[in-house]
Amino acid sequence: MGTTETLASQLADDCMKAMEVTGNDRLHVEVGKVLGASSQTLEEAFLTEMRVRLAAIGAQKFLREQLAQAQVRDT
């Protein structure tokens, strides 16, 4: 993994933690703007990392809901 990807991944990890603490679910957009002011390359990599993480969280939530519904139907 190159420097850009490594930094983007680390920033995304930090941002996810900060989003949990602050309750600001759009914090990654603000961080992206800060990055974009100095490095569009890092901004794009960071936002991609965030989209992947947020998509995975959404998919996991969906799967949990589907499993819960299946259990209710089985009872």
PDB file with SEQRES, HELIX, SHEET and CRYST1 records, atoms N, CA, C and O in Angstrom:
SEQRES   1 A   75  MET GLY THR THR GLU THR LEU ALA SER GLN LEU ALA ASP          
SEQRES   2 A   75  ASP CYS MET LYS ALA MET GLU VAL THR GLY ASN ASP ARG          
SEQRES   3 A   75  LEU HIS VAL GLU VAL GLY LYS VAL LEU GLY ALA SER SER          
SEQRES   4 A   75  GLN THR LEU GLU GLU ALA PHE LEU THR GLU MET ARG VAL          
SEQRES   5 A   75  ARG LEU ALA ALA ILE GLY ALA GLN LYS PHE LEU ARG GLU          
SEQRES   6 A   75  GLN LEU ALA GLN ALA GLN VAL ARG ASP THR                      
HELIX    1 AA1 THR A    3  THR A   22  1                                  20    
HELIX    2 AA2 LEU A   27  GLY A   36  1                                  10    
HELIX    3 AA3 GLN A   40  ASP A   74  1                                  35    
CRYST1    1.000    1.000    1.000  90.00  90.00  90.00 P 1           1          
ATOM      1  N   MET A   1       0.852  -1.169   0.000  1.00  0.00           N  
ATOM      2  CA  MET A   1       0.000   0.000   0.000  1.00  0.00           C  
ATOM      3  C   MET A   1       0.898   1.233   0.000  1.00  0.00           C  
ATOM      4  O   MET A   1       1.880   1.296   0.740  1.00  0.00           O  
ATOM      5  N   GLY A   2       0.553   2.217  -0.840  1.00  0.00           N  
ATOM      6  CA  GLY A   2       1.356   3.419  -0.947  1.00  0.00           C  
ATOM      7  C   GLY A   2       1.048   4.415   0.157  1.00  0.00           C  
ATOM      8  O   GLY A   2       0.143   4.219   0.968  1.00  0.00           O  
ATOM      9  N   THR A   3       1.815   5.473   0.168  1.00  0.00           N  
ATOM     10  CA  THR A   3       1.681   6.506   1.192  1.00  0.00           C  
ATOM     11  C   THR A   3       0.277   7.096   1.218  1.00  0.00           C  
ATOM     12  O   THR A   3      -0.315   7.256   2.285  1.00  0.00           O  
ATOM     13  N   THR A   4      -0.252   7.416   0.048  1.00  0.00           N  
ATOM     14  CA  THR A   4      -1.586   8.024  -0.011  1.00  0.00           C  
ATOM     15  C   THR A   4      -2.637   7.105   0.586  1.00  0.00           C  
ATOM     16  O   THR A   4      -3.467   7.535   1.387  1.00  0.00           O  
ATOM     17  N   GLU A   5      -2.598   5.845   0.195  1.00  0.00           N  
ATOM     18  CA  GLU A   5      -3.583   4.888   0.701  1.00  0.00           C  
ATOM     19  C   GLU A   5      -3.423   4.665   2.202  1.00  0.00           C  
ATOM     20  O   GLU A   5      -4.412   4.559   2.928  1.00  0.00           O  
ATOM     21  N   THR A   6      -2.186   4.594   2.657  1.00  0.00           N  
ATOM     22  CA  THR A   6      -1.924   4.404   4.083  1.00  0.00           C  
ATOM     23  C   THR A   6      -2.458   5.580   4.895  1.00  0.00           C  
ATOM     24  O   THR A   6      -3.145   5.391   5.899  1.00  0.00           O  
ATOM     25  N   LEU A   7      -2.138   6.791   4.453  1.00  0.00           N  
ATOM     26  CA  LEU A   7      -2.609   7.981   5.163  1.00  0.00           C  
ATOM     27  C   LEU A   7      -4.125   8.087   5.117  1.00  0.00           C  
ATOM     28  O   LEU A   7      -4.757   8.434   6.115  1.00  0.00           O  
ATOM     29  N   ALA A   8      -4.707   7.792   3.972  1.00  0.00           N  
ATOM     30  CA  ALA A   8      -6.168   7.859   3.835  1.00  0.00           C  
ATOM     31  C   ALA A   8      -6.841   6.866   4.769  1.00  0.00           C  
ATOM     32  O   ALA A   8      -7.854   7.185   5.393  1.00  0.00           O  
ATOM     33  N   SER A   9      -6.289   5.674   4.867  1.00  0.00           N  
ATOM     34  CA  SER A   9      -6.850   4.650   5.738  1.00  0.00           C  
ATOM     35  C   SER A   9      -6.743   5.062   7.204  1.00  0.00           C  
ATOM     36  O   SER A   9      -7.697   4.904   7.966  1.00  0.00           O  
ATOM     37  N   GLN A  10      -5.594   5.587   7.598  1.00  0.00           N  
ATOM     38  CA  GLN A  10      -5.408   6.040   8.975  1.00  0.00           C  
ATOM     39  C   GLN A  10      -6.352   7.189   9.312  1.00  0.00           C  
ATOM     40  O   GLN A  10      -6.947   7.216  10.389  1.00  0.00           O  
ATOM     41  N   LEU A  11      -6.487   8.137   8.386  1.00  0.00           N  
ATOM     42  CA  LEU A  11      -7.397   9.254   8.601  1.00  0.00           C  
ATOM     43  C   LEU A  11      -8.844   8.773   8.693  1.00  0.00           C  
ATOM     44  O   LEU A  11      -9.619   9.270   9.510  1.00  0.00           O  
ATOM     45  N   ALA A  12      -9.199   7.819   7.864  1.00  0.00           N  
ATOM     46  CA  ALA A  12     -10.562   7.275   7.907  1.00  0.00           C  
ATOM     47  C   ALA A  12     -10.826   6.590   9.242  1.00  0.00           C  
ATOM     48  O   ALA A  12     -11.902   6.748   9.819  1.00  0.00           O  
ATOM     49  N   ASP A  13      -9.852   5.832   9.735  1.00  0.00           N  
ATOM     50  CA  ASP A  13     -10.005   5.203  11.056  1.00  0.00           C  
ATOM     51  C   ASP A  13     -10.229   6.269  12.129  1.00  0.00           C  
ATOM     52  O   ASP A  13     -11.132   6.149  12.956  1.00  0.00           O  
ATOM     53  N   ASP A  14      -9.402   7.302  12.106  1.00  0.00           N  
ATOM     54  CA  ASP A  14      -9.519   8.381  13.088  1.00  0.00           C  
ATOM     55  C   ASP A  14     -10.849   9.110  12.952  1.00  0.00           C  
ATOM     56  O   ASP A  14     -11.473   9.469  13.951  1.00  0.00           O  
ATOM     57  N   CYS A  15     -11.275   9.326  11.729  1.00  0.00           N  
ATOM     58  CA  CYS A  15     -12.525  10.031  11.481  1.00  0.00           C  
ATOM     59  C   CYS A  15     -13.715   9.206  11.966  1.00  0.00           C  
ATOM     60  O   CYS A  15     -14.653   9.756  12.543  1.00  0.00           O  
ATOM     61  N   MET A  16     -13.688   7.904  11.741  1.00  0.00           N  
ATOM     62  CA  MET A  16     -14.778   7.046  12.210  1.00  0.00           C  
ATOM     63  C   MET A  16     -14.901   7.134  13.731  1.00  0.00           C  
ATOM     64  O   MET A  16     -16.007   7.212  14.266  1.00  0.00           O  
ATOM     65  N   LYS A  17     -13.761   7.122  14.424  1.00  0.00           N  
ATOM     66  CA  LYS A  17     -13.770   7.248  15.879  1.00  0.00           C  
ATOM     67  C   LYS A  17     -14.321   8.603  16.304  1.00  0.00           C  
ATOM     68  O   LYS A  17     -15.123   8.691  17.234  1.00  0.00           O  
ATOM     69  N   ALA A  18     -13.886   9.661  15.618  1.00  0.00           N  
ATOM     70  CA  ALA A  18     -14.352  11.010  15.948  1.00  0.00           C  
ATOM     71  C   ALA A  18     -15.841  11.150  15.669  1.00  0.00           C  
ATOM     72  O   ALA A  18     -16.540  11.845  16.405  1.00  0.00           O  
ATOM     73  N   MET A  19     -16.336  10.507  14.627  1.00  0.00           N  
ATOM     74  CA  MET A  19     -17.760  10.558  14.317  1.00  0.00           C  
ATOM     75  C   MET A  19     -18.576   9.909  15.431  1.00  0.00           C  
ATOM     76  O   MET A  19     -19.655  10.388  15.779  1.00  0.00           O  
ATOM     77  N   GLU A  20     -18.057   8.822  15.984  1.00  0.00           N  
ATOM     78  CA  GLU A  20     -18.745   8.156  17.101  1.00  0.00           C  
ATOM     79  C   GLU A  20     -18.780   9.058  18.328  1.00  0.00           C  
ATOM     80  O   GLU A  20     -19.810   9.168  18.993  1.00  0.00           O  
ATOM     81  N   VAL A  21     -17.658   9.702  18.626  1.00  0.00           N  
ATOM     82  CA  VAL A  21     -17.559  10.541  19.822  1.00  0.00           C  
ATOM     83  C   VAL A  21     -18.413  11.803  19.688  1.00  0.00           C  
ATOM     84  O   VAL A  21     -19.112  12.192  20.622  1.00  0.00           O  
ATOM     85  N   THR A  22     -18.346  12.436  18.513  1.00  0.00           N  
ATOM     86  CA  THR A  22     -19.037  13.717  18.324  1.00  0.00           C  
ATOM     87  C   THR A  22     -20.496  13.560  17.916  1.00  0.00           C  
ATOM     88  O   THR A  22     -21.300  14.472  18.107  1.00  0.00           O  
ATOM     89  N   GLY A  23     -20.836  12.404  17.354  1.00  0.00           N  
ATOM     90  CA  GLY A  23     -22.190  12.209  16.836  1.00  0.00           C  
ATOM     91  C   GLY A  23     -22.412  12.910  15.504  1.00  0.00           C  
ATOM     92  O   GLY A  23     -23.538  12.959  15.008  1.00  0.00           O  
ATOM     93  N   ASN A  24     -21.359  13.447  14.928  1.00  0.00           N  
ATOM     94  CA  ASN A  24     -21.437  14.148  13.640  1.00  0.00           C  
ATOM     95  C   ASN A  24     -21.224  13.144  12.518  1.00  0.00           C  
ATOM     96  O   ASN A  24     -20.089  12.778  12.212  1.00  0.00           O  
ATOM     97  N   ASP A  25     -22.320  12.698  11.902  1.00  0.00           N  
ATOM     98  CA  ASP A  25     -22.206  11.666  10.869  1.00  0.00           C  
ATOM     99  C   ASP A  25     -21.765  12.227   9.519  1.00  0.00           C  
ATOM    100  O   ASP A  25     -21.626  11.471   8.558  1.00  0.00           O  
ATOM    101  N   ARG A  26     -21.544  13.527   9.433  1.00  0.00           N  
ATOM    102  CA  ARG A  26     -21.051  14.157   8.200  1.00  0.00           C  
ATOM    103  C   ARG A  26     -19.639  14.722   8.380  1.00  0.00           C  
ATOM    104  O   ARG A  26     -19.163  15.480   7.535  1.00  0.00           O  
ATOM    105  N   LEU A  27     -18.982  14.361   9.460  1.00  0.00           N  
ATOM    106  CA  LEU A  27     -17.640  14.872   9.743  1.00  0.00           C  
ATOM    107  C   LEU A  27     -16.674  14.556   8.612  1.00  0.00           C  
ATOM    108  O   LEU A  27     -15.797  15.361   8.302  1.00  0.00           O  
ATOM    109  N   HIS A  28     -16.827  13.394   7.995  1.00  0.00           N  
ATOM    110  CA  HIS A  28     -15.921  13.013   6.913  1.00  0.00           C  
ATOM    111  C   HIS A  28     -16.000  13.979   5.732  1.00  0.00           C  
ATOM    112  O   HIS A  28     -15.010  14.169   5.026  1.00  0.00           O  
ATOM    113  N   VAL A  29     -17.154  14.588   5.510  1.00  0.00           N  
ATOM    114  CA  VAL A  29     -17.288  15.571   4.433  1.00  0.00           C  
ATOM    115  C   VAL A  29     -16.451  16.802   4.757  1.00  0.00           C  
ATOM    116  O   VAL A  29     -15.768  17.351   3.892  1.00  0.00           O  
ATOM    117  N   GLU A  30     -16.514  17.224   6.013  1.00  0.00           N  
ATOM    118  CA  GLU A  30     -15.737  18.389   6.442  1.00  0.00           C  
ATOM    119  C   GLU A  30     -14.241  18.111   6.369  1.00  0.00           C  
ATOM    120  O   GLU A  30     -13.466  18.959   5.925  1.00  0.00           O  
ATOM    121  N   VAL A  31     -13.836  16.915   6.806  1.00  0.00           N  
ATOM    122  CA  VAL A  31     -12.419  16.538   6.727  1.00  0.00           C  
ATOM    123  C   VAL A  31     -11.985  16.497   5.266  1.00  0.00           C  
ATOM    124  O   VAL A  31     -10.886  16.934   4.926  1.00  0.00           O  
ATOM    125  N   GLY A  32     -12.847  15.976   4.413  1.00  0.00           N  
ATOM    126  CA  GLY A  32     -12.538  15.934   2.982  1.00  0.00           C  
ATOM    127  C   GLY A  32     -12.277  17.317   2.412  1.00  0.00           C  
ATOM    128  O   GLY A  32     -11.373  17.499   1.597  1.00  0.00           O  
ATOM    129  N   LYS A  33     -13.076  18.300   2.844  1.00  0.00           N  
ATOM    130  CA  LYS A  33     -12.874  19.670   2.369  1.00  0.00           C  
ATOM    131  C   LYS A  33     -11.525  20.215   2.822  1.00  0.00           C  
ATOM    132  O   LYS A  33     -10.833  20.889   2.058  1.00  0.00           O  
ATOM    133  N   VAL A  34     -11.154  19.923   4.062  1.00  0.00           N  
ATOM    134  CA  VAL A  34      -9.848  20.367   4.571  1.00  0.00           C  
ATOM    135  C   VAL A  34      -8.731  19.731   3.739  1.00  0.00           C  
ATOM    136  O   VAL A  34      -7.777  20.403   3.348  1.00  0.00           O  
ATOM    137  N   LEU A  35      -8.859  18.454   3.479  1.00  0.00           N  
ATOM    138  CA  LEU A  35      -7.842  17.767   2.669  1.00  0.00           C  
ATOM    139  C   LEU A  35      -7.791  18.322   1.255  1.00  0.00           C  
ATOM    140  O   LEU A  35      -6.713  18.526   0.698  1.00  0.00           O  
ATOM    141  N   GLY A  36      -8.963  18.566   0.679  1.00  0.00           N  
ATOM    142  CA  GLY A  36      -9.028  19.038  -0.697  1.00  0.00           C  
ATOM    143  C   GLY A  36      -8.351  20.375  -0.904  1.00  0.00           C  
ATOM    144  O   GLY A  36      -7.912  20.687  -2.011  1.00  0.00           O  
ATOM    145  N   ALA A  37      -8.262  21.163   0.147  1.00  0.00           N  
ATOM    146  CA  ALA A  37      -7.602  22.463   0.039  1.00  0.00           C  
ATOM    147  C   ALA A  37      -6.112  22.325  -0.207  1.00  0.00           C  
ATOM    148  O   ALA A  37      -5.480  23.241  -0.733  1.00  0.00           O  
ATOM    149  N   SER A  38      -5.541  21.171   0.176  1.00  0.00           N  
ATOM    150  CA  SER A  38      -4.097  21.015  -0.004  1.00  0.00           C  
ATOM    151  C   SER A  38      -3.716  19.800  -0.836  1.00  0.00           C  
ATOM    152  O   SER A  38      -2.641  19.775  -1.434  1.00  0.00           O  
ATOM    153  N   SER A  39      -4.587  18.785  -0.884  1.00  0.00           N  
ATOM    154  CA  SER A  39      -4.254  17.590  -1.658  1.00  0.00           C  
ATOM    155  C   SER A  39      -5.522  16.893  -2.144  1.00  0.00           C  
ATOM    156  O   SER A  39      -6.184  16.180  -1.390  1.00  0.00           O  
ATOM    157  N   GLN A  40      -5.846  17.110  -3.407  1.00  0.00           N  
ATOM    158  CA  GLN A  40      -7.023  16.449  -3.971  1.00  0.00           C  
ATOM    159  C   GLN A  40      -6.821  14.938  -4.029  1.00  0.00           C  
ATOM    160  O   GLN A  40      -7.783  14.177  -3.916  1.00  0.00           O  
ATOM    161  N   THR A  41      -5.600  14.510  -4.202  1.00  0.00           N  
ATOM    162  CA  THR A  41      -5.307  13.075  -4.252  1.00  0.00           C  
ATOM    163  C   THR A  41      -5.641  12.412  -2.929  1.00  0.00           C  
ATOM    164  O   THR A  41      -6.301  11.373  -2.901  1.00  0.00           O  
ATOM    165  N   LEU A  42      -5.186  13.010  -1.828  1.00  0.00           N  
ATOM    166  CA  LEU A  42      -5.472  12.459  -0.508  1.00  0.00           C  
ATOM    167  C   LEU A  42      -6.961  12.593  -0.177  1.00  0.00           C  
ATOM    168  O   LEU A  42      -7.544  11.710   0.453  1.00  0.00           O  
ATOM    169  N   GLU A  43      -7.564  13.690  -0.600  1.00  0.00           N  
ATOM    170  CA  GLU A  43      -9.005  13.864  -0.383  1.00  0.00           C  
ATOM    171  C   GLU A  43      -9.790  12.724  -1.031  1.00  0.00           C  
ATOM    172  O   GLU A  43     -10.657  12.126  -0.392  1.00  0.00           O  
ATOM    173  N   GLU A  44      -9.495  12.425  -2.279  1.00  0.00           N  
ATOM    174  CA  GLU A  44     -10.209  11.365  -2.984  1.00  0.00           C  
ATOM    175  C   GLU A  44      -9.989  10.005  -2.331  1.00  0.00           C  
ATOM    176  O   GLU A  44     -10.926   9.221  -2.181  1.00  0.00           O  
ATOM    177  N   ALA A  45      -8.754   9.735  -1.946  1.00  0.00           N  
ATOM    178  CA  ALA A  45      -8.454   8.453  -1.294  1.00  0.00           C  
ATOM    179  C   ALA A  45      -9.169   8.345   0.047  1.00  0.00           C  
ATOM    180  O   ALA A  45      -9.711   7.291   0.379  1.00  0.00           O  
ATOM    181  N   PHE A  46      -9.172   9.423   0.813  1.00  0.00           N  
ATOM    182  CA  PHE A  46      -9.849   9.445   2.107  1.00  0.00           C  
ATOM    183  C   PHE A  46     -11.344   9.236   1.953  1.00  0.00           C  
ATOM    184  O   PHE A  46     -11.935   8.417   2.657  1.00  0.00           O  
ATOM    185  N   LEU A  47     -11.960   9.977   1.033  1.00  0.00           N  
ATOM    186  CA  LEU A  47     -13.406   9.849   0.845  1.00  0.00           C  
ATOM    187  C   LEU A  47     -13.775   8.448   0.346  1.00  0.00           C  
ATOM    188  O   LEU A  47     -14.828   7.921   0.705  1.00  0.00           O  
ATOM    189  N   THR A  48     -12.926   7.852  -0.469  1.00  0.00           N  
ATOM    190  CA  THR A  48     -13.163   6.471  -0.896  1.00  0.00           C  
ATOM    191  C   THR A  48     -13.115   5.535   0.300  1.00  0.00           C  
ATOM    192  O   THR A  48     -13.981   4.672   0.445  1.00  0.00           O  
ATOM    193  N   GLU A  49     -12.122   5.692   1.153  1.00  0.00           N  
ATOM    194  CA  GLU A  49     -12.013   4.877   2.360  1.00  0.00           C  
ATOM    195  C   GLU A  49     -13.258   5.041   3.231  1.00  0.00           C  
ATOM    196  O   GLU A  49     -13.779   4.061   3.764  1.00  0.00           O  
ATOM    197  N   MET A  50     -13.731   6.269   3.375  1.00  0.00           N  
ATOM    198  CA  MET A  50     -14.913   6.521   4.194  1.00  0.00           C  
ATOM    199  C   MET A  50     -16.156   5.894   3.574  1.00  0.00           C  
ATOM    200  O   MET A  50     -16.962   5.282   4.275  1.00  0.00           O  
ATOM    201  N   ARG A  51     -16.312   6.046   2.260  1.00  0.00           N  
ATOM    202  CA  ARG A  51     -17.483   5.451   1.603  1.00  0.00           C  
ATOM    203  C   ARG A  51     -17.494   3.945   1.769  1.00  0.00           C  
ATOM    204  O   ARG A  51     -18.548   3.352   2.001  1.00  0.00           O  
ATOM    205  N   VAL A  52     -16.335   3.323   1.652  1.00  0.00           N  
ATOM    206  CA  VAL A  52     -16.242   1.873   1.814  1.00  0.00           C  
ATOM    207  C   VAL A  52     -16.639   1.476   3.235  1.00  0.00           C  
ATOM    208  O   VAL A  52     -17.419   0.543   3.425  1.00  0.00           O  
ATOM    209  N   ARG A  53     -16.113   2.169   4.217  1.00  0.00           N  
ATOM    210  CA  ARG A  53     -16.425   1.851   5.613  1.00  0.00           C  
ATOM    211  C   ARG A  53     -17.914   2.065   5.911  1.00  0.00           C  
ATOM    212  O   ARG A  53     -18.562   1.219   6.528  1.00  0.00           O  
ATOM    213  N   LEU A  54     -18.442   3.201   5.467  1.00  0.00           N  
ATOM    214  CA  LEU A  54     -19.844   3.500   5.730  1.00  0.00           C  
ATOM    215  C   LEU A  54     -20.765   2.531   4.999  1.00  0.00           C  
ATOM    216  O   LEU A  54     -21.808   2.142   5.526  1.00  0.00           O  
ATOM    217  N   ALA A  55     -20.383   2.142   3.793  1.00  0.00           N  
ATOM    218  CA  ALA A  55     -21.179   1.158   3.048  1.00  0.00           C  
ATOM    219  C   ALA A  55     -21.169  -0.184   3.763  1.00  0.00           C  
ATOM    220  O   ALA A  55     -22.201  -0.848   3.850  1.00  0.00           O  
ATOM    221  N   ALA A  56     -20.020  -0.585   4.271  1.00  0.00           N  
ATOM    222  CA  ALA A  56     -19.914  -1.857   4.989  1.00  0.00           C  
ATOM    223  C   ALA A  56     -20.771  -1.828   6.259  1.00  0.00           C  
ATOM    224  O   ALA A  56     -21.427  -2.818   6.584  1.00  0.00           O  
ATOM    225  N   ILE A  57     -20.770  -0.719   6.965  1.00  0.00           N  
ATOM    226  CA  ILE A  57     -21.593  -0.583   8.167  1.00  0.00           C  
ATOM    227  C   ILE A  57     -23.067  -0.684   7.793  1.00  0.00           C  
ATOM    228  O   ILE A  57     -23.840  -1.364   8.467  1.00  0.00           O  
ATOM    229  N   GLY A  58     -23.448  -0.013   6.727  1.00  0.00           N  
ATOM    230  CA  GLY A  58     -24.834  -0.078   6.277  1.00  0.00           C  
ATOM    231  C   GLY A  58     -25.244  -1.486   5.872  1.00  0.00           C  
ATOM    232  O   GLY A  58     -26.350  -1.927   6.182  1.00  0.00           O  
ATOM    233  N   ALA A  59     -24.359  -2.187   5.184  1.00  0.00           N  
ATOM    234  CA  ALA A  59     -24.651  -3.555   4.765  1.00  0.00           C  
ATOM    235  C   ALA A  59     -24.747  -4.486   5.972  1.00  0.00           C  
ATOM    236  O   ALA A  59     -25.615  -5.358   6.012  1.00  0.00           O  
ATOM    237  N   GLN A  60     -23.874  -4.310   6.943  1.00  0.00           N  
ATOM    238  CA  GLN A  60     -23.929  -5.135   8.156  1.00  0.00           C  
ATOM    239  C   GLN A  60     -25.233  -4.898   8.909  1.00  0.00           C  
ATOM    240  O   GLN A  60     -25.845  -5.844   9.405  1.00  0.00           O  
ATOM    241  N   LYS A  61     -25.658  -3.646   8.996  1.00  0.00           N  
ATOM    242  CA  LYS A  61     -26.919  -3.320   9.659  1.00  0.00           C  
ATOM    243  C   LYS A  61     -28.080  -3.991   8.924  1.00  0.00           C  
ATOM    244  O   LYS A  61     -28.965  -4.570   9.553  1.00  0.00           O  
ATOM    245  N   PHE A  62     -28.074  -3.912   7.604  1.00  0.00           N  
ATOM    246  CA  PHE A  62     -29.118  -4.541   6.799  1.00  0.00           C  
ATOM    247  C   PHE A  62     -29.166  -6.046   7.047  1.00  0.00           C  
ATOM    248  O   PHE A  62     -30.243  -6.617   7.220  1.00  0.00           O  
ATOM    249  N   LEU A  63     -28.009  -6.680   7.062  1.00  0.00           N  
ATOM    250  CA  LEU A  63     -27.966  -8.128   7.293  1.00  0.00           C  
ATOM    251  C   LEU A  63     -28.489  -8.483   8.681  1.00  0.00           C  
ATOM    252  O   LEU A  63     -29.229  -9.455   8.830  1.00  0.00           O  
ATOM    253  N   ARG A  64     -28.114  -7.707   9.698  1.00  0.00           N  
ATOM    254  CA  ARG A  64     -28.628  -7.958  11.049  1.00  0.00           C  
ATOM    255  C   ARG A  64     -30.153  -7.837  11.081  1.00  0.00           C  
ATOM    256  O   ARG A  64     -30.831  -8.647  11.714  1.00  0.00           O  
ATOM    257  N   GLU A  65     -30.682  -6.829  10.400  1.00  0.00           N  
ATOM    258  CA  GLU A  65     -32.136  -6.651  10.355  1.00  0.00           C  
ATOM    259  C   GLU A  65     -32.809  -7.819   9.643  1.00  0.00           C  
ATOM    260  O   GLU A  65     -33.862  -8.287  10.076  1.00  0.00           O  
ATOM    261  N   GLN A  66     -32.206  -8.291   8.553  1.00  0.00           N  
ATOM    262  CA  GLN A  66     -32.778  -9.414   7.819  1.00  0.00           C  
ATOM    263  C   GLN A  66     -32.778 -10.680   8.668  1.00  0.00           C  
ATOM    264  O   GLN A  66     -33.744 -11.443   8.662  1.00  0.00           O  
ATOM    265  N   LEU A  67     -31.698 -10.893   9.391  1.00  0.00           N  
ATOM    266  CA  LEU A  67     -31.634 -12.063  10.268  1.00  0.00           C  
ATOM    267  C   LEU A  67     -32.650 -11.959  11.404  1.00  0.00           C  
ATOM    268  O   LEU A  67     -33.273 -12.953  11.777  1.00  0.00           O  
ATOM    269  N   ALA A  68     -32.812 -10.762  11.948  1.00  0.00           N  
ATOM    270  CA  ALA A  68     -33.792 -10.565  13.021  1.00  0.00           C  
ATOM    271  C   ALA A  68     -35.200 -10.822  12.503  1.00  0.00           C  
ATOM    272  O   ALA A  68     -36.007 -11.443  13.195  1.00  0.00           O  
ATOM    273  N   GLN A  69     -35.505 -10.358  11.305  1.00  0.00           N  
ATOM    274  CA  GLN A  69     -36.827 -10.592  10.719  1.00  0.00           C  
ATOM    275  C   GLN A  69     -37.049 -12.084  10.465  1.00  0.00           C  
ATOM    276  O   GLN A  69     -38.153 -12.590  10.670  1.00  0.00           O  
ATOM    277  N   ALA A  70     -36.028 -12.774  10.029  1.00  0.00           N  
ATOM    278  CA  ALA A  70     -36.152 -14.206   9.760  1.00  0.00           C  
ATOM    279  C   ALA A  70     -36.422 -14.957  11.061  1.00  0.00           C  
ATOM    280  O   ALA A  70     -37.204 -15.908  11.075  1.00  0.00           O  
ATOM    281  N   GLN A  71     -35.787 -14.541  12.146  1.00  0.00           N  
ATOM    282  CA  GLN A  71     -36.009 -15.195  13.435  1.00  0.00           C  
ATOM    283  C   GLN A  71     -37.421 -14.959  13.929  1.00  0.00           C  
ATOM    284  O   GLN A  71     -38.026 -15.850  14.527  1.00  0.00           O  
ATOM    285  N   VAL A  72     -37.961 -13.759  13.686  1.00  0.00           N  
ATOM    286  CA  VAL A  72     -39.329 -13.451  14.105  1.00  0.00           C  
ATOM    287  C   VAL A  72     -40.313 -14.310  13.321  1.00  0.00           C  
ATOM    288  O   VAL A  72     -41.289 -14.807  13.884  1.00  0.00           O  
ATOM    289  N   ARG A  73     -40.066 -14.486  12.037  1.00  0.00           N  
ATOM    290  CA  ARG A  73     -40.956 -15.301  11.205  1.00  0.00           C  
ATOM    291  C   ARG A  73     -40.931 -16.774  11.625  1.00  0.00           C  
ATOM    292  O   ARG A  73     -41.935 -17.479  11.517  1.00  0.00           O  
ATOM    293  N   ASP A  74     -39.774 -17.224  12.103  1.00  0.00           N  
ATOM    294  CA  ASP A  74     -39.625 -18.620  12.508  1.00  0.00           C  
ATOM    295  C   ASP A  74     -40.305 -18.930  13.839  1.00  0.00           C  
ATOM    296  O   ASP A  74     -40.523 -20.098  14.160  1.00  0.00           O  
ATOM    297  N   THR A  75     -40.637 -17.918  14.604  1.00  0.00           N  
ATOM    298  CA  THR A  75     -41.245 -18.171  15.918  1.00  0.00           C  
ATOM    299  C   THR A  75     -42.749 -18.133  15.880  1.00  0.00           C  
ATOM    300  O   THR A  75     -43.397 -18.327  16.908  1.00  0.00           O  
TER     301      THR A  75                                                      
END                                                                             
